[in-house]
Amino acid sequence: MTPSDPRPTGSATTLSVRRVGIDTWRENVAYLRRDCPVVRAEGFQALAKVEVAATGTSILAVLNVVDDPQLLGPCDLGLSEEAFARLAVTEGAAVHIAHAEPPASIGALRRRIGGQRLSAADLKAIVADIAARRYSKIELAAFVVATSQIALDRDEVLWLTQAMAAVGHRLDWGDIDGGGPIVDKHCIGGLAGNRTSMIVVPIVAAHAARAGLLMPKTSSRAITSPAGTADTMECLARVELSLEQMRAVVHAQHGCLAWGGRAALSPADDVLISVSRPLSLDSPALMVASILSKKLAAGATHLVLDIPLGPTAKVRTRADADRLAALFDYVGGQLGITLATLITDGSQPIGRGIGPALEARDVMQVLHRHPAAPADLRDKSLMLAGRVIEFDPAVTPGSGAARARALLDSGAALVKMEAIIDAQGRHPFDWRAPPLGALSMTIPADRDGVVQAIDNERIARIARLAGAPKARGAGIDLLHKVGDAVQRGAALYRIHAASDAELDFAAQVALRDSAYRIESGAMTPDAHAAASAADSVDRNN
């Protein structure tokens, strides 16, 4: 049997497809009734991998067996939302089901689980099977754990990155006026509120109008965080742009802020992230391959990479930060990407808003030069934008930050952001009074003292429990930061939620496990060191 030649209707393994409204999060799942003749005759069991074929296409899926006669008929094959969309047939169409052959790369996966080094061909085969959805989530989890517990060497990371970039779309910007570098900026994540890209892009695009740079920024949606750049930008404009639409925006504005998933860049990475993020496994190998494969596929030639360092960030020691930076530098260099790696302060959230609408408010406050704009978000964005601008051969090294500041202070960056929003498709949004969840609750300080630390992970979890990012107006408004003196009972932060249940979930965690550490007296030496980490680290890189 081939996907374009399924068995004829009436075959023992030909069934009628039904759409089952279950979100299985990037996994194809098929459903059969236990009394289905196929299950009885062919020996299909729960969690077996099956191939489902219709005229012209086929998918691989994990089988679930159901006992509810109201869900499916005895000769129906149910498909999850993901599987139904991928098979792309009409409900009721005849489909054929068969046992799936094991992925061709399963032997390489088993060798990796056993601790053996893989070749470039091994990793290419594994990535091809992952992108084709031939691996179940159990097998994907095995690969993620195997690459996390037994570190890939730097050449294996390079081969993995090349394989991941090769299976998706590759963007080429050579026919767009400019002639300069294709620049990008990326943060490895783990820092709540760190929405610098939405400030960096318009600053750089405003500079690029005279320099020939292009900054086609493709960003992610949140998976386990309260907001991704795409979620926040979507408060202001459309982010789901086709490749043609993205090219038109970049041609006109020298930059864009679009959702990378629409562009299908490094699709194997999207599948791996759906497993690694819920497991909280961010191995250096997968992190480097994930980020650089997407940048390579997006056509970037020059990249500023932000590695936040802090006690509750992804990277928690300077030694780990240096090792990660060295791995990025090696792989990026082998791929031909000019890389500037910055180790920055990750000791506390950046800005005040945590969640799409609140983060969009902070961004627009900075671009409008509003007196209430968060200084830390502004300063970090200017530093990163300055490094990107220094990729322009005409800019003197060390002068990029001053150029970035001039573009922000003159209003040129705001004008460019408004133009990008209009080009992508404006959404109504009042940053002066952002649409927030109808319910709110303030979390008070439990003692007098000085804020010594804010836990990034805990703040992010509370904001997500409140409904962010699905509810754009949900999240957290930080009212105090590290170094602030507070009195017992003073509001530390405000939770916004759209429903009673979400507010209750968030409040339970907030009141049980404090995200703030408050001590009497002045800041401790450790807190001073954490707060000044960015300055010392930046000067050393």
Beta strands, then each sheet from edge to edge (+ up, - down):
strand 1: 14-19
strand 2: 29-33
strand 3: 49-54
strand 4: 57-66
strand 5: 76-79
strand 6: 94-99
strand 7: 183-187
strand 8: 215-219
strand 9: 255-259
strand 10: 302-309
strand 11: 338-345
strand 12: 353-354
strand 13: 439-444
strand 14: 449-454
strand 15: 475-478
strand 16: 485-486
strand 17: 491-497
strand 18: 516-519
sheet 1: 1+ 5+ 2- 4- 3+ 6- 1+
sheet 2: 7+ 10+ 11+
sheet 3: 8+ 9+
sheet 4: 12+ 15- 17+ 13-
sheet 5: 16+ 14- 18+
end
